[in-house]
Amino acid sequence: MDFTQTGKVLQNLVYQIAGPEYKDFVTIAFGWKKLVGNILAERASIHKLEKKVLFVSVTNNVWMQELILRKFQLMEDIKSMLNVQISDIVFFLKQNKVKSKRIRKKNG
């Protein structure tokens, strides 16, 4: 009996569902944590891949600067480690949802 790792089966299923149009995006999404490390992966996430341009949302300016400094190395790593060719990476700040605050009127 041949056993296949569950993760590999799920990964193949995601590729099948996404189809060939999103293959490169899915490949980068699966390899993102390996590319940037745990800390940056928690603070920057893949948004979309459009016409070979990768869009990445970042939590704040400090992490954006870190990624900008590593941009060309990151593009090279995507090419060499994931076998995906991209032409550019665009970083942008993630918009936080603002929670509305209730204003209470004081009686008196």
Phi and psi restraints in degrees (value plus and minus 20) as a CYANA .aco file:
   2 ASP   PHI    -120.5   -80.5
   2 ASP   PSI     103.1   143.1
   3 PHE   PHI    -122.2   -82.2
   3 PHE   PSI     115.1   155.1
   4 THR   PHI    -132.8   -92.8
   4 THR   PSI     120.8   160.8
   5 GLN   PHI     -82.2   -42.2
   5 GLN   PSI     117.1   157.1
   6 THR   PHI     -79.0   -39.0
   6 THR   PSI     -61.1   -21.1
   7 GLY   PHI     -78.8   -38.8
   7 GLY   PSI     -59.7   -19.7
   8 LYS   PHI     -88.1   -48.1
   8 LYS   PSI     -58.8   -18.8
   9 VAL   PHI     -83.7   -43.7
   9 VAL   PSI     -65.8   -25.8
  10 LEU   PHI     -84.4   -44.4
  10 LEU   PSI     -60.0   -20.0
  11 GLN   PHI     -81.6   -41.6
  11 GLN   PSI     -65.2   -25.2
  12 ASN   PHI     -82.8   -42.8
  12 ASN   PSI     -57.2   -17.2
  13 LEU   PHI     -83.7   -43.7
  13 LEU   PSI     -62.7   -22.7
  14 VAL   PHI     -81.7   -41.7
  14 VAL   PSI     -63.0   -23.0
  15 TYR   PHI     -80.6   -40.6
  15 TYR   PSI     -61.2   -21.2
  16 GLN   PHI     -85.8   -45.8
  16 GLN   PSI     -62.9   -22.9
  17 ILE   PHI     -87.0   -47.0
  17 ILE   PSI     -63.2   -23.2
  18 ALA   PHI     -87.6   -47.6
  18 ALA   PSI     -55.2   -15.2
  19 GLY   PHI      61.2   101.2
  19 GLY   PSI     152.4   192.4
  20 PRO   PHI     -85.4   -45.4
  20 PRO   PSI     -45.6    -5.6
  21 GLU   PHI     -83.0   -43.0
  21 GLU   PSI     -52.7   -12.7
  22 TYR   PHI    -129.6   -89.6
  22 TYR   PSI      -6.2    33.8
  23 LYS   PHI     -77.2   -37.2
  23 LYS   PSI     -68.0   -28.0
  24 ASP   PHI     -85.0   -45.0
  24 ASP   PSI     -60.4   -20.4
  25 PHE   PHI     -81.1   -41.1
  25 PHE   PSI     -66.4   -26.4
  26 VAL   PHI     -83.9   -43.9
  26 VAL   PSI     -60.7   -20.7
  27 THR   PHI     -80.7   -40.7
  27 THR   PSI     -65.1   -25.1
  28 ILE   PHI     -86.1   -46.1
  28 ILE   PSI     -61.3   -21.3
  29 ALA   PHI     -81.4   -41.4
  29 ALA   PSI     -63.2   -23.2
  30 PHE   PHI     -85.5   -45.5
  30 PHE   PSI     -53.3   -13.3
  31 GLY   PHI    -117.1   -77.1
  31 GLY   PSI     -18.3    21.7
  32 TRP   PHI     -77.6   -37.6
  32 TRP   PSI     -68.2   -28.2
  33 LYS   PHI     -83.5   -43.5
  33 LYS   PSI     -57.4   -17.4
  34 LYS   PHI     -87.4   -47.4
  34 LYS   PSI     -55.4   -15.4
  35 LEU   PHI     -91.3   -51.3
  35 LEU   PSI     -66.8   -26.8
  36 VAL   PHI    -125.0   -85.0
  36 VAL   PSI     -32.7     7.3
  37 GLY   PHI      72.0   112.0
  37 GLY   PSI     144.9   184.9
  38 ASN   PHI     -82.0   -42.0
  38 ASN   PSI     -64.9   -24.9
  39 ILE   PHI     -84.1   -44.1
  39 ILE   PSI     -70.2   -30.2
  40 LEU   PHI     -88.1   -48.1
  40 LEU   PSI     -53.2   -13.2
  41 ALA   PHI     -84.4   -44.4
  41 ALA   PSI     -48.7    -8.7
  42 GLU   PHI     -96.9   -56.9
  42 GLU   PSI     -40.2    -0.2
  43 ARG   PHI    -130.6   -90.6
  43 ARG   PSI     -26.3    13.7
  44 ALA   PHI    -161.7  -121.7
  44 ALA   PSI     113.4   153.4
  45 SER   PHI    -154.2  -114.2
  45 SER   PSI     130.0   170.0
  46 ILE   PHI     -87.8   -47.8
  46 ILE   PSI     110.7   150.7
  47 HIS   PHI    -122.0   -82.0
  47 HIS   PSI     -72.3   -32.3
  48 LYS   PHI    -183.6  -143.6
  48 LYS   PSI     144.5   184.5
  49 LEU   PHI    -146.3  -106.3
  49 LEU   PSI      94.8   134.8
  50 GLU   PHI    -152.5  -112.5
  50 GLU   PSI     100.8   140.8
  51 LYS   PHI      32.2    72.2
  51 LYS   PSI      25.2    65.2
  52 LYS   PHI      47.2    87.2
  52 LYS   PSI      -5.2    34.8
  53 VAL   PHI    -128.9   -88.9
  53 VAL   PSI     103.5   143.5
  54 LEU   PHI    -111.9   -71.9
  54 LEU   PSI     107.2   147.2
  55 PHE   PHI    -125.8   -85.8
  55 PHE   PSI     106.4   146.4
  56 VAL   PHI    -146.0  -106.0
  56 VAL   PSI     105.4   145.4
  57 SER   PHI    -111.1   -71.1
  57 SER   PSI     119.8   159.8
  58 VAL   PHI    -146.7  -106.7
  58 VAL   PSI     125.1   165.1
  59 THR   PHI     -91.0   -51.0
  59 THR   PSI     -54.3   -14.3
  60 ASN   PHI    -175.2  -135.2
  60 ASN   PSI     153.8   193.8
  61 ASN   PHI     -83.3   -43.3
  61 ASN   PSI     -54.2   -14.2
  62 VAL   PHI     -82.6   -42.6
  62 VAL   PSI     -67.6   -27.6
  63 TRP   PHI     -91.4   -51.4
  63 TRP   PSI     -51.3   -11.3
  64 MET   PHI     -83.1   -43.1
  64 MET   PSI     -64.5   -24.5
  65 GLN   PHI     -80.4   -40.4
  65 GLN   PSI     -62.3   -22.3
  66 GLU   PHI     -78.3   -38.3
  66 GLU   PSI     -65.5   -25.5
  67 LEU   PHI     -89.0   -49.0
  67 LEU   PSI     -57.7   -17.7
  68 ILE   PHI     -81.9   -41.9
  68 ILE   PSI     -61.2   -21.2
  69 LEU   PHI     -84.8   -44.8
  69 LEU   PSI     -48.0    -8.0
  70 ARG   PHI    -119.8   -79.8
  70 ARG   PSI     -13.1    26.9
  71 LYS   PHI     -74.5   -34.5
  71 LYS   PSI     -73.7   -33.7
  72 PHE   PHI     -88.8   -48.8
  72 PHE   PSI     -55.2   -15.2
  73 GLN   PHI     -86.5   -46.5
  73 GLN   PSI     -59.5   -19.5
  74 LEU   PHI     -83.8   -43.8
  74 LEU   PSI     -62.5   -22.5
  75 MET   PHI     -81.8   -41.8
  75 MET   PSI     -61.1   -21.1
  76 GLU   PHI     -86.3   -46.3
  76 GLU   PSI     -60.6   -20.6
  77 ASP   PHI     -85.0   -45.0
  77 ASP   PSI     -58.5   -18.5
  78 ILE   PHI     -81.8   -41.8
  78 ILE   PSI     -61.0   -21.0
  79 LYS   PHI     -88.5   -48.5
  79 LYS   PSI     -68.1   -28.1
  80 SER   PHI     -98.8   -58.8
  80 SER   PSI     -60.4   -20.4
  81 MET   PHI    -104.4   -64.4
  81 MET   PSI     -55.4   -15.4
  82 LEU   PHI    -130.0   -90.0
  82 LEU   PSI     -26.7    13.3
  83 ASN   PHI      39.0    79.0
  83 ASN   PSI      20.7    60.7
  84 VAL   PHI    -143.2  -103.2
  84 VAL   PSI     107.1   147.1
  85 GLN   PHI    -115.5   -75.5
  85 GLN   PSI     101.6   141.6
  86 ILE   PHI    -142.4  -102.4
  86 ILE   PSI     134.0   174.0
  87 SER   PHI    -117.3   -77.3
  87 SER   PSI     -42.1    -2.1
  88 ASP   PHI    -184.2  -144.2
  88 ASP   PSI     142.8   182.8
  89 ILE   PHI    -148.0  -108.0
  89 ILE   PSI     110.1   150.1
  90 VAL   PHI    -133.1   -93.1
  90 VAL   PSI     103.2   143.2
  91 PHE   PHI    -122.7   -82.7
  91 PHE   PSI     119.7   159.7
  92 PHE   PHI    -164.7  -124.7
  92 PHE   PSI     135.3   175.3
  93 LEU   PHI     -95.4   -55.4
  93 LEU   PSI     113.3   153.3
  94 LYS   PHI     -91.5   -51.5
  94 LYS   PSI     110.4   150.4
  95 GLN   PHI    -101.5   -61.5
  95 GLN   PSI      99.7   139.7
  96 ASN   PHI    -101.0   -61.0
  96 ASN   PSI     119.2   159.2
  97 LYS   PHI     -94.1   -54.1
  97 LYS   PSI     106.9   146.9
  98 VAL   PHI    -107.0   -67.0
  98 VAL   PSI     104.6   144.6
  99 LYS   PHI    -102.6   -62.6
  99 LYS   PSI     112.3   152.3
 100 SER   PHI     -95.8   -55.8
 100 SER   PSI     118.5   158.5
 101 LYS   PHI    -121.4   -81.4
 101 LYS   PSI     118.4   158.4
 102 ARG   PHI    -105.3   -65.3
 102 ARG   PSI     116.5   156.5
 103 ILE   PHI    -122.5   -82.5
 103 ILE   PSI     101.3   141.3
 104 ARG   PHI    -114.4   -74.4
 104 ARG   PSI     116.5   156.5
 105 LYS   PHI    -110.2   -70.2
 105 LYS   PSI     113.5   153.5
 106 LYS   PHI    -102.4   -62.4
 106 LYS   PSI     112.8   152.8
 107 ASN   PHI    -103.0   -63.0
 107 ASN   PSI     113.9   153.9
